[in-house]
């Protein structure tokens, strides 16, 4: 694939990676399969004495272990300072102990990450999407360079999950992903209701527009808006775990579990629960099964499993970010997947989950009524989810969830398929003279399916933030706020823009829609359209929208257009000049030079040769 040629990017090619020497897949000794297929290259005989000396120093206990024990890498996306990831090192230790009990060598290591919630609205957010590539590069590097025979990854935050799966697809050695799990639900004493990370951003909008106050429920109403903000900030995130709604982390985790690359229940087991600890212990037995049966990532990353990922995402109301990540994962695995597949699935799958951001409940609540396996069981029974796909357990998805409890009739989190929140999916693929290469909209139906308004254009997210902070976006006539030059190349980094979208929701500015060539957080809701392709920085039509142009977002016709003639667009384009690059050195400059467009996954290794 060639990132400079969009048409060429549509041609799926067989991925080619370095071919490492290894034992045959059916290699055995005394009737037992040999599991040290890759590590044996450096641990048998004396061809690599330096390697063996280093491994003895690192903890290989004896010569028998050196010659026969398989090496399992345990890659946690751990770092301190972010609740999504701060506990993953300890989960990795549980996994390591369990792997060692299976008479295998376990090597812990970690890779990097970026906290979306901490960086949201600031320059740090530009590093978020590209961290996916660094994670994939890191795990591929360690697995291959160290001759590991298998890989267990433990991600926690949004980009962590696709980064791990992309790495697995690259090295294609037996692998399992363990999701770090969701955070517990927070509670505000002053608002007298459950809260979460998204509450912080929506409250910020209400704070600016002076609508933040205690509820009119007969209780105390004496607290100032500053006291309320303090209360929210102190209590939104009560401990370890990923953001608790159907935001990007849970979108990716539920999808990957439905693809068969995680143990059943992993995506809904809370971060600090006993069930998460048990899952970590079970992973060792499962990875050994994968090694014995030669179950490899690319055996599981198929068009059928990606179909499952899209089905679960539509049913549960997942994030728009799932689109760019599924596309990247599929391309890495050599699976043909396009924006049209998302629209096809959205057209047939009902939206049934009353989960945040547009709903009331959180993943911790879903766990209490059976978790994701119970939802999978419902969808399999209805013929909407493929239960026959293979999984890391050695069983099919349907067999994995067979003994799981069915959803109770009186629960309020998952609607019956006969009475969905919306009869079709909430993610819509839009095209038109504003986005000829496609755009992704999140439209739950609560805000309608069509929006027409006058454009107000901002060349960077911080310009819109400044306008919001100054109270310049007013109620009244319909406005379409367009934030451009925030795509993969132009941002650079395609930053998420939850700060603006949440502020608008908090301020109850229902007369406003948002469009960007950047991304929106999984916690965003309202009339929002992101991932506009081509992006402004490469001369997409979004670069020449002007204040006052009438813009139409139509989810029924799947169109995104401005009321400007083709001749006028061409005239404007003749006067357009590409902006000067904002960065010319460092990781963001490298990213901007390599990255492809969002409609093809924003990959950095899709080279044309």
C-alpha positions, 0 to 999 in steps of 0.5 A: 500500500502507498500512503500517497496514493489513496486508490493504491491503499484500497488494494490489500496486499500480503504483508511481508515480515522478516522470516525467522528460523524456527522448528516446524509447526508439527515438531515433537519429542516423545509424542509431545509437541515442542513449544520452543520453536523460535527460542531453540534457535539460540538455546540449543547446542552452542551456536549462540553461547553469548545468548545463553550466557545472558539468559542464564544471568537473566534467570534461566535456572538450568541446562534442561530449561535452556534446551527445552523450555519455551520463552513467553513474553509478557508485555504490559503497557504499564506506566505510572501516572494514569489509572488505566495503566498503573496496575498492569505491572502487577497483573503481569506478575500474576501472569508470569507466575502462572506461566512459570507453573506451566514449566515455561520461561516468562519474561516481563517487559513493558512498552509506552502509552499516552493518557488521553484524558490527561492530554485531552485539549492540549499539545500532548494529545498529538502524541496519542494516536502515534503511540499505537505505532510505538506500542506495536513496534515495541512488542514486535521488536522484543518478541522477534529480537528476543526469539520469544515463542509466544506473547501475552499482552496486557493493555489498558488505555485506548491505543494500547489495544490495537497496538498490541493486536497489530504487533501480534499480527506482525510477529504471528506467534501464539498470542493472547491479550488480557485487557487491564479492565475498567475503572469503578464508577465514581460518585459526586456527593454534590451532584448526588449521582454517578460520575466518570471522566466524561463528567469532567469535560461536560462540567467544564462547558457548564462552568464556562456558560454558568449552567453548572449547579446542584440538582433541583431535587430538594437537596442542598443547592448552596455550593458554588460552581467551583466547589462542584468542579472540585468535587467532580475532579476529586471523585470522577476516577476512584482508582485503577482501570480504564474509562468506564463507559463505552468509550474507546478502551472498552470499544476495542476490548469488547471487539477484540474479545468478540474476535477470539483473541481474549479469554471470555469475560476479559473485556468486562472483568473490572480492573481490580476484581478477583475475576480479573486476577483469575483471568490472569492466572488462566491466561498461562494455560490458554497460551500453552494451548495456543502453542500446542495447537499452533493457534496464531494471531493471523488464524484468528484475524479474519474477515469473519472475526472483524465482522464480529468486531463491527457487530459488537461495536454497533450493538453496544454503541462503541467509539468512532475510533474503532473504525480507524483502529479496526482498519489498521489491525486488518491491514496489518493482518492482510485482511480486506476491510473498508469503510463500506464494511462498517456502513453495511454492518451498521445498516443491519445491527441494532443499537441496544446498549444503554451505556455511556456516553449517550446512555446511563450505565457503565461497563462495571454495571454490565459486568454485574448482569453477565458481562460481554459474554452474555451479550455475545450469547444474545447476539449469537442466538439471534444470528447476528454474531458469528459463534463459529469463529476459533478463539485462543481457548481452542474452542469456538466463540459460541462454546466459550459463552455456552455456560455463561448466564443469559441476560435477565429480562428485567435488566435495563442495560441491554435492550431487547433486540425487538425494542432497540434504542435505534434499529440500526447502528450509531456509526455512519460513514458519510461522503460528499463534497466535504469528505470525498474520501469518507468521514465517520459520524456518531449518531445515536438518533437522540439528536436526530439524523440530519443537521443543517447549519452555517459553518464557522471555521477554526484552523486548530482545536485551540482556536475553538477552545478559546472561542468556547472559553470566551463564550463566543459560541451562542445559542440560536441559529444552527452552527456547524463548527469545523475544526481543520488541520488536525488530521494525521499529517496536519495535526500532526497526530489526529488529536481527539477533541473531547474537550470541545465536544463535551463542553458543548454538551455541558453547556447544552448548546444543542444548536451546534454540530461538530466536524473535524479531520481529527478525531473525537474521543469515545466519550464524545456524543452529540452531532459529531463527524470526524476522520474527514478524508482527505484532510485539510493539510493535503488539500482536502475540500475541508481546507476551503470551507468558509464561514457562512457556508451552509453545511448539511450532515445527513445520516439518512443519505450518508452525506456530508456536504457544503452548499458550494458548487464544484466550480467554486470549490475548484476556484477556492482550491486554486488559491489554497496553499499548504500550510507550513509544517508545524514540526520538522524533527522528532517523533511527530515529524516522523509520524507526519511524514509516514502516516496514511489517511484515516480511511485506511487506518492511519498506518505508518508502515504501508509503504509502496515499493 
